[in-house]
Amino acid sequence: MGLAAAIGVGAVAAGTVASSVISSSAAGKAADAATNAANQNNALQQSIYDQNSANLSPYNESGTAATNAINGLLYNTSDTAASQQAYANWQNST
């Protein structure tokens, strides 16, 4: 192999190594960007969920109270005092 061929092979090898280092760095940056985007998306989804839970909380509490009152009126509970109180509340509401 001549000197020119050896220089050519060396240049190709150096170019290949440099290219793989650059590609590896770019792939790492792309993976980091994708991870960052996924983390931001998860945070946004959590924020939306938390806000929806807070917005619906009064309705959940009202529903629970209403269910307890209905169960009391139907004597569908082992707590007779709650049943009597539900009946008294109903009588006083009319």
MIDOSE-1310 file (N, C-alpha, C; in nm, 2 decimals, decimal comma, always signed):
residues 94
mgla	+0,08/-0,12/+0,00/+0,00/+0,00/+0,00/+0,09/+0,12/+0,00; +0,05/+0,22/-0,08/+0,13/+0,34/-0,09/+0,10/+0,43/+0,02; +0,18/+0,54/+0,02/+0,16/+0,64/+0,12/+0,03/+0,71/+0,10; -0,01/+0,74/-0,02/-0,14/+0,81/-0,05/-0,25/+0,72/-0,01
aaig	-0,25/+0,59/-0,03/-0,35/+0,50/+0,01/-0,37/+0,49/+0,16; -0,25/+0,49/+0,23/-0,25/+0,48/+0,37/-0,31/+0,61/+0,43; -0,28/+0,72/+0,37/-0,34/+0,85/+0,42/-0,49/+0,85/+0,39; -0,53/+0,80/+0,28/-0,67/+0,79/+0,25/-0,75/+0,70/+0,34
vgav	-0,69/+0,58/+0,37/-0,76/+0,49/+0,47/-0,76/+0,56/+0,61; -0,66/+0,62/+0,65/-0,66/+0,69/+0,78/-0,76/+0,80/+0,78; -0,77/+0,87/+0,67/-0,87/+0,98/+0,67/-1,01/+0,93/+0,68; -1,04/+0,82/+0,61/-1,17/+0,76/+0,61/-1,20/+0,70/+0,75
aagt	-1,10/+0,64/+0,81/-1,12/+0,59/+0,95/-1,14/+0,70/+1,05; -1,07/+0,81/+1,04/-1,09/+0,93/+1,12/-1,23/+0,99/+1,10; -1,27/+1,00/+0,98/-1,40/+1,05/+0,94/-1,51/+0,96/+1,00; -1,49/+0,83/+0,99/-1,59/+0,74/+1,04/-1,60/+0,76/+1,20
vass	-1,49/+0,76/+1,27/-1,49/+0,78/+1,41/-1,56/+0,91/+1,45; -1,52/+1,02/+1,38/-1,58/+1,15/+1,41/-1,73/+1,15/+1,38; -1,77/+1,09/+1,27/-1,91/+1,08/+1,24/-1,99/+1,01/+1,34; -1,93/+0,90/+1,39/-2,00/+0,82/+1,49/-2,01/+0,89/+1,63
viss	-1,91/+0,97/+1,66/-1,91/+1,05/+1,78/-2,02/+1,16/+1,77; -2,03/+1,22/+1,65/-2,13/+1,33/+1,63/-2,27/+1,27/+1,63; -2,28/+1,15/+1,57/-2,41/+1,09/+1,56/-2,46/+1,05/+1,70; -2,36/+0,99/+1,78/-2,39/+0,95/+1,92/-2,44/+1,07/+2,00
saag	-2,37/+1,18/+1,99/-2,40/+1,30/+2,06/-2,54/+1,35/+2,02; -2,57/+1,35/+1,89/-2,70/+1,40/+1,84/-2,81/+1,30/+1,89; -2,79/+1,17/+1,89/-2,89/+1,08/+1,94/-2,91/+1,10/+2,09; -2,81/+1,13/+2,16/-2,82/+1,15/+2,31/-2,90/+1,28/+2,33
kaad	-2,88/+1,38/+2,25/-2,95/+1,51/+2,27/-3,10/+1,49/+2,23; -3,12/+1,41/+2,12/-3,26/+1,38/+2,08/-3,33/+1,30/+2,19; -3,27/+1,20/+2,25/-3,33/+1,12/+2,36/-3,36/+1,21/+2,48; -3,27/+1,30/+2,51/-3,29/+1,39/+2,62/-3,41/+1,49/+2,59
aatn	-3,42/+1,53/+2,47/-3,53/+1,62/+2,43/-3,66/+1,54/+2,44; -3,66/+1,42/+2,40/-3,79/+1,34/+2,41/-3,82/+1,31/+2,55; -3,73/+1,28/+2,63/-3,75/+1,26/+2,78/-3,81/+1,38/+2,84; -3,75/+1,50/+2,81/-3,80/+1,62/+2,86/-3,94/+1,65/+2,82
aanq	-3,97/+1,63/+2,69/-4,11/+1,65/+2,64/-4,21/+1,56/+2,71; -4,17/+1,43/+2,73/-4,26/+1,34/+2,80/-4,28/+1,38/+2,95; -4,18/+1,43/+3,01/-4,19/+1,47/+3,15/-4,28/+1,60/+3,16; -4,27/+1,69/+3,07/-4,35/+1,81/+3,07/-4,50/+1,77/+3,04
nnal	-4,52/+1,67/+2,95/-4,65/+1,63/+2,92/-4,72/+1,56/+3,04; -4,64/+1,48/+3,11/-4,69/+1,41/+3,23/-4,73/+1,52/+3,34; -4,65/+1,62/+3,35/-4,68/+1,72/+3,45/-4,80/+1,80/+3,41; -4,82/+1,83/+3,28/-4,94/+1,89/+3,23/-5,07/+1,81/+3,26
qqsi	-5,06/+1,68/+3,23/-5,17/+1,59/+3,25/-5,20/+1,58/+3,40; -5,10/+1,58/+3,49/-5,13/+1,57/+3,63/-5,19/+1,70/+3,68; -5,15/+1,81/+3,62/-5,21/+1,94/+3,66/-5,36/+1,95/+3,62; -5,39/+1,90/+3,50/-5,53/+1,90/+3,45/-5,61/+1,80/+3,54
ydqn	-5,56/+1,69/+3,57/-5,63/+1,59/+3,66/-5,66/+1,66/+3,80; -5,56/+1,72/+3,85/-5,57/+1,78/+3,98/-5,68/+1,89/+3,98; -5,68/+1,98/+3,87/-5,77/+2,08/+3,86/-5,91/+2,03/+3,84; -5,93/+1,92/+3,76/-6,06/+1,86/+3,75/-6,11/+1,80/+3,88
sanl	-6,02/+1,74/+3,95/-6,06/+1,68/+4,08/-6,11/+1,79/+4,17; -6,04/+1,90/+4,18/-6,08/+2,01/+4,26/-6,21/+2,07/+4,22; -6,23/+2,08/+4,09/-6,36/+2,14/+4,04/-6,48/+2,05/+4,07; -6,46/+1,92/+4,07/-6,57/+1,83/+4,09/-6,59/+1,79/+4,23
spyn	-6,50/+1,83/+4,32/-6,51/+1,79/+4,46/-6,64/+1,83/+4,53; -6,69/+1,95/+4,51/-6,82/+1,99/+4,57/-6,93/+1,90/+4,53; -6,93/+1,86/+4,40/-7,04/+1,77/+4,35/-7,03/+1,63/+4,41; -6,91/+1,58/+4,43/-6,88/+1,45/+4,49/-6,93/+1,45/+4,64
esgt	-6,90/+1,56/+4,71/-6,94/+1,57/+4,85/-7,10/+1,58/+4,86; -7,16/+1,66/+4,77/-7,30/+1,67/+4,77/-7,37/+1,53/+4,74; -7,31/+1,46/+4,65/-7,36/+1,33/+4,61/-7,35/+1,23/+4,73; -7,24/+1,24/+4,80/-7,22/+1,15/+4,92/-7,33/+1,18/+5,02
aatn	-7,35/+1,31/+5,05/-7,44/+1,35/+5,15/-7,58/+1,31/+5,11; -7,62/+1,33/+4,98/-7,75/+1,29/+4,93/-7,77/+1,14/+4,94; -7,67/+1,06/+4,91/-7,68/+0,92/+4,92/-7,70/+0,88/+5,06; -7,63/+0,94/+5,16/-7,65/+0,91/+5,30/-7,79/+0,94/+5,34
aing	-7,84/+1,06/+5,30/-7,98/+1,10/+5,33/-8,08/+1,00/+5,28; -8,07/+0,96/+5,15/-8,16/+0,87/+5,09/-8,16/+0,73/+5,16; -8,04/+0,69/+5,19/-8,03/+0,56/+5,27/-8,09/+0,57/+5,40; -8,08/+0,69/+5,47/-8,15/+0,71/+5,59/-8,30/+0,71/+5,58
llyn	-8,35/+0,77/+5,47/-8,50/+0,77/+5,45/-8,55/+0,64/+5,42; -8,47/+0,56/+5,35/-8,51/+0,42/+5,31/-8,48/+0,32/+5,42; -8,43/+0,37/+5,53/-8,38/+0,28/+5,64/-8,29/+0,17/+5,59; -8,21/+0,21/+5,49/-8,11/+0,13/+5,43/-7,97/+0,15/+5,50
tsdt	-7,98/+0,15/+5,63/-7,86/+0,17/+5,71/-7,88/+0,11/+5,84; -7,77/+0,08/+5,91/-7,78/+0,02/+6,04/-7,78/+0,13/+6,15; -7,76/+0,25/+6,11/-7,76/+0,37/+6,20/-7,91/+0,42/+6,21; -7,98/+0,38/+6,31/-8,12/+0,43/+6,32/-8,13/+0,57/+6,35
aasq	-8,03/+0,63/+6,42/-8,03/+0,77/+6,45/-8,02/+0,85/+6,32; -7,94/+0,80/+6,23/-7,92/+0,87/+6,10/-8,06/+0,86/+6,02; -8,13/+0,75/+6,03/-8,25/+0,74/+5,96/-8,36/+0,84/+6,02; -8,36/+0,84/+6,16/-8,45/+0,93/+6,22/-8,42/+1,08/+6,19
qaya	-8,29/+1,11/+6,18/-8,25/+1,25/+6,15/-8,28/+1,28/+6,01; -8,27/+1,19/+5,91/-8,30/+1,21/+5,77/-8,45/+1,24/+5,76; -8,53/+1,16/+5,83/-8,67/+1,18/+5,83/-8,72/+1,31/+5,89; -8,65/+1,35/+6,00/-8,68/+1,48/+6,06/-8,64/+1,60/+5,97
nwqn	-8,53/+1,58/+5,90/-8,49/+1,69/+5,81/-8,59/+1,70/+5,69; -8,64/+1,59/+5,65/-8,73/+1,59/+5,54/-8,86/+1,65/+5,58; -8,91/+1,62/+5,70/-9,03/+1,68/+5,76/-9,02/+1,83/+5,77; -8,90/+1,88/+5,81/-8,88/+2,02/+5,83/-8,86/+2,10/+5,70
st	-8,84/+2,02/+5,60/-8,81/+2,09/+5,47/-8,94/+2,12/+5,39; -9,05/+2,06/+5,43/-9,17/+2,08/+5,36/-9,27/+2,17/+5,43
